[in-house]
Amino acid sequence: MTRTRPLLIPIENQVRELDPKLLLAVCAASAGIKSYIGYRTEMDIIISKFPRSIYLAKSFTQRSDKMFRILSKLGHTICAWDEEALVHYPPDIYFKRRLSPVAASYVSHLFAWGKENEDLFRAYPSLPEGVPIHRVGNPRLDMLRKQFEYYYNDEIAAIKQQHGEFILLNTNFGNVNAHLPIHNLFTSKDENGNYKDMGRGSTGMGREFSEGRARFKQTIYEHFLSLIPYLAESFKNIKIIIRPHPVENKDVYYHLAAQHENVDVVQEGNVIPWIRSASALIHSGCTTGIEAYLSNRPAIAYIPLTDSRYGYDAIIPDQLSHQCTNHSEVANMLDLYLQGTPPSLDSSILKKYIEFDPDKLCCSNIIEVIEDILKSENPENTLTNNMHGQLLATKRRIVKRLKSLSPNSKYHSSYQQVRFPTLDTQILQAKVDRFAQIINTDIPVVIKQQSPHIFLVQ
């Protein structure tokens, strides 16, 4: 039996979020809850066309203030987690950067990755009293379970057939090498090389922290770049694949790859099949270090520079990886990986950060909460509120359409294609079918395209 109120599942970063959120939609469908899933920018622009729903937000930053107000006026219930809360800045910076008191005032329920995330939310001074926080994990964790290895079998086979044995380098330098320069911590320097104009990447940080963070990340970025040709020469018989973060400018990596026959730049699909296909992963404070550990794949954290404040967000992925401070240490550790003898790692830190029941999906935890909401919460929406919401939504849609005309805008089609490439319904249906088989549901689940980047799963 289909419930009357659907889920709205917005996706900002397709390569990272699509598969786990599609799994969540399939789990919802098996419980009789239909979902609209797709590109967040498009979903928010056409929000007035959806029925009253439960909107599952991936964050509640200051940029959500106006949208959450519109959602509330239109009668939607807002549930939220923070996609970036697993690896985060020091709390004082995190609160300013990732949480908005205005957006938080509209949130009905919060979902936490684990105990540390729950404690972090509760420590937020502007969190409204009484907001339930559910320690449920995250759909991205489900994709790392052993039972989901089958899901990526075809992709892993194709990757190995095309690339053979390879070392995977995942980059994480969107603060200093952004696809759009305005998203860097700083967009310019003066004639003496000092940081000048602050970019959007410095939101909530303050100038002193932004400068320290920029110097820290820039130094690691330059060391990481120099590591690539070193590895290419040291391991000439193995391919080196660079996988840039989706928000990064990839030109510098293509330039490096062009100088070495065994170096390539690839950014296709979800990172998990690439991690599982690689002989080893190298990162620098990246969430992929956690994903590699949970996938039982070896990972190296390249740490040429340490700073407990500016590198706070790297604590977990670095501790779940073998830490190397220079090029030769990386090469020596890779030799151990390729021989099949990497040293063991201590995983005790995970218990603090991740809610992970081996016998129950994180998605199931989330759907249980949503079912309770549907049973107990169905607030009426007044005609006046709805009309006001429609007016605000129309005004916002016009503004965003005008902004999309600028090539430097995140609403421009070229940037949107980077964050959310065009999807084929048949490919999505195949993904849905695989998920349905893995979770062993007898209920047929179908996906239908509703607009260029929005799909209905039911």
C-alpha positions in Angstrom: 0.0 0.0 0.0 1.5 3.3 -1.1 1.6 6.0 1.6 0.0 9.4 0.8 3.1 11.6 1.4 6.2 10.8 -0.7 9.9 11.3 0.0 11.9 14.0 -1.8 15.5 12.9 -2.0 17.7 15.7 -3.5 21.2 14.9 -4.8 23.9 17.5 -5.1 26.9 15.3 -6.1 25.8 12.5 -8.4 29.0 10.4 -8.3 29.0 10.3 -4.5 25.3 10.3 -3.6 23.3 8.6 -6.4 23.8 5.0 -5.6 23.2 5.2 -1.8 20.2 7.5 -2.1 18.8 5.2 -4.9 19.1 2.3 -2.4 17.2 4.5 0.2 14.4 5.1 -2.4 14.2 1.3 -3.1 13.9 0.6 0.6 11.2 3.2 0.8 9.3 1.7 -2.1 9.4 -1.7 -0.5 7.8 -0.1 2.5 5.1 1.5 0.3 6.6 4.9 0.2 7.3 6.5 -3.2 10.2 8.8 -3.7 11.2 11.6 -6.1 14.9 11.5 -6.5 17.2 13.8 -8.5 19.4 16.8 -8.9 18.9 19.1 -5.9 19.2 22.3 -7.9 16.4 21.3 -10.3 14.2 19.8 -7.5 14.4 23.0 -5.6 13.6 25.1 -8.6 10.5 23.2 -9.4 9.5 22.5 -5.8 6.0 24.0 -6.1 5.2 21.1 -8.5 5.6 18.4 -5.9 2.9 17.2 -3.5 3.4 17.7 0.2 6.3 15.4 1.1 9.1 14.6 3.5 12.1 16.5 2.2 15.3 14.7 3.1 18.0 17.4 3.1 21.7 16.6 2.9 22.6 19.6 5.0 21.2 22.7 6.7 23.6 25.5 6.0 22.9 29.2 5.6 22.3 28.5 1.9 19.3 26.5 2.9 17.5 29.3 4.8 15.3 30.5 2.0 14.6 27.1 0.5 13.6 25.7 3.9 11.3 28.6 4.4 9.7 27.8 1.1 9.4 24.1 1.9 7.8 24.9 5.2 5.3 27.3 3.7 4.3 24.6 1.1 3.7 22.2 3.9 6.7 19.8 3.5 8.3 18.1 6.5 12.0 18.6 6.6 14.3 15.9 7.8 18.1 16.4 7.5 21.5 15.0 8.0 24.9 16.5 7.2 26.6 14.7 4.4 29.9 16.3 5.6 29.6 15.6 9.3 31.6 12.4 9.3 34.8 14.3 8.6 34.4 17.9 9.7 36.2 21.1 10.8 36.8 21.9 14.5 33.3 22.5 16.1 33.6 26.3 16.3 34.3 26.4 12.6 31.9 23.6 11.7 29.0 25.3 13.4 29.6 28.6 11.5 30.2 26.8 8.2 27.8 23.9 8.1 24.8 24.8 10.4 22.4 27.7 10.2 20.1 28.6 13.1 17.5 29.7 10.6 17.6 26.5 8.6 17.7 24.4 11.8 14.5 26.1 13.0 12.6 24.4 10.1 14.1 20.9 10.6 11.7 18.4 12.1 14.1 15.4 12.6 17.9 15.0 12.4 19.8 11.9 11.3 23.3 11.3 12.7 26.1 9.2 11.3 27.0 8.0 14.8 27.5 9.1 18.4 30.2 11.7 17.6 27.8 13.3 15.1 24.9 13.2 17.5 27.1 14.8 20.2 28.2 17.5 17.7 24.6 18.3 16.8 23.6 18.5 20.5 26.5 20.9 21.2 25.2 23.3 18.6 24.1 26.4 20.6 21.3 27.3 18.1 19.7 23.9 17.8 16.0 24.2 18.6 15.0 22.5 21.8 13.3 19.1 21.4 14.4 18.3 17.8 14.8 14.5 17.7 18.2 13.2 16.7 18.2 9.7 15.3 21.5 7.8 15.3 20.9 5.8 12.1 24.2 5.8 10.2 24.1 6.8 6.5 23.1 5.1 3.2 26.7 5.5 2.0 27.8 3.1 4.7 25.3 0.5 3.4 27.1 0.5 0.0 30.3 -0.7 1.7 28.7 -3.9 3.2 29.8 -7.2 1.9 26.3 -8.1 0.6 26.6 -5.1 -1.8 29.8 -6.3 -3.5 27.5 -8.0 -6.1 26.0 -4.6 -6.9 29.3 -3.4 -8.4 30.4 -6.7 -10.0 29.8 -5.6 -13.6 31.5 -2.2 -13.1 34.5 -3.8 -11.3 34.9 -6.4 -14.1 34.8 -3.6 -16.7 37.2 -1.4 -14.8 39.7 -4.3 -14.4 39.4 -5.2 -18.1 40.1 -1.7 -19.2 42.8 -0.7 -16.8 44.3 -3.9 -15.4 46.3 -3.5 -12.2 46.3 0.1 -11.0 47.0 2.4 -8.0 44.2 4.9 -7.3 44.9 8.4 -6.2 41.9 10.3 -4.8 42.3 14.0 -4.5 40.5 16.3 -2.1 41.7 19.9 -2.8 38.4 21.7 -3.6 39.5 24.5 -1.3 42.5 25.5 -3.3 41.8 23.9 -6.8 38.1 24.5 -7.3 36.4 23.9 -10.7 35.0 27.5 -10.3 37.7 29.8 -8.7 35.0 31.6 -6.6 34.7 28.3 -4.6 38.3 28.4 -3.4 39.2 29.7 0.0 40.8 32.7 -1.8 40.3 33.8 -5.3 43.4 36.1 -5.7 46.7 37.2 -4.2 48.4 40.6 -4.1 51.8 41.4 -5.7 53.6 40.0 -2.7 51.9 36.6 -2.8 49.6 37.3 0.1 46.0 36.1 0.1 43.7 38.9 -1.0 40.0 38.2 -1.9 38.2 35.5 0.1 36.1 33.0 -1.9 33.0 31.0 -1.0 35.2 28.2 0.3 36.0 30.4 3.3 32.4 30.7 4.3 32.1 30.6 8.1 35.8 30.4 8.7 37.0 33.9 9.3 40.1 35.3 7.6 42.7 34.1 10.1 41.5 30.4 9.9 41.0 30.7 6.1 44.5 31.8 5.5 45.9 29.1 7.8 43.8 26.5 6.1 44.7 27.7 2.6 48.4 27.5 3.3 48.0 24.1 4.9 46.0 22.6 2.0 48.1 24.4 -0.7 51.2 22.8 0.7 49.7 19.3 0.8 48.3 19.9 -2.7 51.7 20.7 -4.1 53.3 17.7 -2.4 50.5 15.5 -3.8 51.1 16.8 -7.3 54.8 16.1 -7.0 54.0 12.6 -5.8 52.3 11.7 -9.1 55.4 11.8 -11.4 57.4 10.1 -8.6 55.1 7.1 -8.5 54.8 7.1 -12.3 58.6 6.6 -12.5 58.8 4.2 -9.6 56.0 1.9 -10.7 56.3 2.0 -14.5 54.6 -1.3 -15.0 51.5 -0.3 -13.1 48.9 2.3 -14.1 48.4 5.3 -11.9 44.8 6.5 -12.0 44.0 10.0 -10.6 40.4 10.5 -9.5 39.9 14.2 -8.8 37.2 15.4 -6.3 34.1 16.3 -8.3 34.4 20.0 -7.5 38.0 20.3 -8.5 39.6 21.8 -11.6 40.9 18.8 -13.4 43.2 20.6 -15.9 46.4 20.2 -13.7 45.8 16.5 -13.4 45.3 16.1 -17.2 48.5 18.0 -17.7 50.4 15.7 -15.4 48.9 12.6 -17.0 49.9 13.7 -20.5 53.6 13.6 -19.4 53.5 9.9 -18.4 52.2 6.9 -20.3 51.1 5.0 -17.2 49.1 7.9 -15.7 45.4 8.5 -16.5 42.6 10.7 -15.1 39.2 9.1 -14.6 36.1 10.3 -12.9 33.4 7.8 -13.8 30.5 6.7 -11.5 30.7 6.0 -7.8 34.1 5.7 -6.2 33.4 2.3 -4.5 34.0 0.0 -7.5 37.2 1.9 -8.3 38.4 1.4 -4.7 37.5 -2.3 -4.9 39.3 -2.7 -8.3 42.5 -0.9 -7.2 45.6 -2.6 -5.9 45.9 0.3 -3.5 44.4 3.7 -2.7 46.3 6.9 -1.9 44.5 9.9 -0.4 45.2 12.9 1.8 42.5 13.4 4.5 39.7 12.1 2.2 36.6 10.2 3.1 37.6 7.6 0.6 40.1 6.4 3.3 37.1 5.4 5.4 35.3 3.8 2.4 38.5 1.8 1.6 38.8 0.5 5.1 35.1 -0.6 5.3 35.6 -2.2 1.9 38.6 -4.1 3.2 40.9 -2.5 0.7 44.4 -1.1 1.6 44.7 2.7 1.8 47.6 5.1 2.3 47.2 8.5 3.8 49.8 10.8 2.4 50.6 13.3 5.1 53.6 15.6 4.2 52.3 18.2 6.7 50.3 18.0 10.0 48.4 20.5 11.9 45.8 19.5 14.5 43.6 22.5 13.8 43.7 22.9 10.0 43.8 19.2 9.4 41.1 18.3 11.9 38.8 16.9 9.2 41.4 14.3 8.2 41.6 12.6 11.6 39.4 9.6 10.9 40.4 8.8 7.3 44.1 9.2 8.2 43.8 6.9 11.2 42.1 4.2 9.2 44.9 4.3 6.6 48.7 3.6 6.7 50.2 7.1 7.2 53.2 8.1 5.1 55.0 11.5 5.3 57.1 11.5 2.1 57.4 10.0 -1.3 59.7 7.1 -0.4 57.5 6.0 2.5 54.6 5.9 0.1 56.6 3.8 -2.4 57.7 1.4 0.3 54.2 0.9 1.6 52.9 0.3 -1.9 55.5 -2.4 -2.3 54.0 -4.1 0.7 50.5 -3.7 -0.7 51.5 -5.2 -4.1 53.2 -8.1 -2.3 49.9 -8.7 -0.4 51.5 -8.0 3.1 50.2 -4.6 4.3 50.4 -4.1 8.1 47.2 -4.3 10.2 45.2 -1.2 11.4 43.3 -0.4 14.5 39.6 0.2 13.8 38.5 1.0 17.3 38.0 4.7 16.3 35.1 3.7 14.1 32.8 2.8 17.0 32.7 6.5 18.1 31.9 7.9 14.6 29.7 5.3 12.8 26.4 3.6 13.7 26.8 0.4 11.9 24.7 -2.8 12.6 26.1 -5.6 10.5 22.6 -7.2 10.4 20.5 -4.1 9.6 20.8 -1.5 6.9 21.2 2.2 7.7 18.5 2.8 5.1 16.2 0.6 7.1 16.8 2.7 10.2 15.9 5.8 8.3 12.8 4.3 6.8 11.6 3.3 10.2 11.9 6.9 11.4 10.1 8.1 8.3 7.3 5.6 8.8 6.8 6.9 12.3 6.6 10.4 11.0 4.0 9.5 8.4 1.9 7.8 11.1 2.1 10.5 13.7 2.8 13.8 11.9 0.5 15.1 9.2 0.2 18.8 9.9 -2.4 20.8 8.1 -1.2 23.6 5.8 -3.3 26.7 5.4 -4.2 28.2 2.1 -2.4 31.4 3.0 0.8 29.6 3.8 0.6 27.6 0.5 -0.1 30.7 -1.6 2.9 32.5 0.1 5.1 29.4 -0.5 4.0 29.3 -4.2 4.9 33.0 -4.5 8.3 32.6 -2.9 9.1 29.5 -5.0 8.2 31.3 -8.2 10.4 34.3 -7.3 13.3 32.0 -6.5 12.8 30.0 -9.7 13.0 33.3 -11.8 16.2 34.4 -9.9 17.9 31.1 -10.4 17.0 30.9 -14.1 18.6 34.4 -14.6 21.7 33.4 -12.6 22.1 30.3 -14.8 22.8 32.6 -17.8 26.2 33.4 -16.2 29.0 30.9 -17.1 30.5 31.5 -13.6 27.3 30.5 -11.8 26.8 27.1 -10.2 23.4 27.2 -11.9 25.0 27.3 -15.4 24.4 24.1 -17.4 28.1 23.4 -17.8 28.6 23.3 -14.0 25.4 21.3 -13.5 26.7 18.7 -15.9 29.8 18.4 -13.7 27.7 17.8 -10.6 24.9 15.9 -12.1 25.6 14.3 -15.6 22.5 13.2 -17.6 21.1 9.9 -16.5 19.5 7.1 -18.6 16.3 5.6 -17.2 17.1 2.1 -18.3 20.5 2.2 -16.5 18.7 3.5 -13.4 16.1 0.7 -13.6 18.9 -1.8 -13.8 20.4 -0.3 -10.6 17.0 -0.5 -8.9 16.6 -4.1 -9.9 20.0 -5.0 -8.4 19.1 -3.3 -5.2 15.7 -5.0 -5.0 17.5 -8.4 -5.4 20.1 -7.6 -2.8 17.6 -6.5 -0.1 15.4 -9.4 -1.1 12.1 -7.6 -1.7 9.3 -9.3 -3.5 7.6 -6.0 -4.3 8.4 -4.8 -7.9 10.1 -1.4 -7.9 10.0 0.8 -10.9 11.6 4.2 -11.8 10.1 6.7 -14.2 11.6 10.0 -15.4 9.6 13.1 -14.4 11.8 15.8 -15.7 15.4 16.1 -17.1 17.0 15.2 -13.8 14.2 14.1 -11.6 12.9 10.5 -11.2 10.0 8.8 -9.5 10.7 5.5 -7.6 7.7 3.5 -6.5 
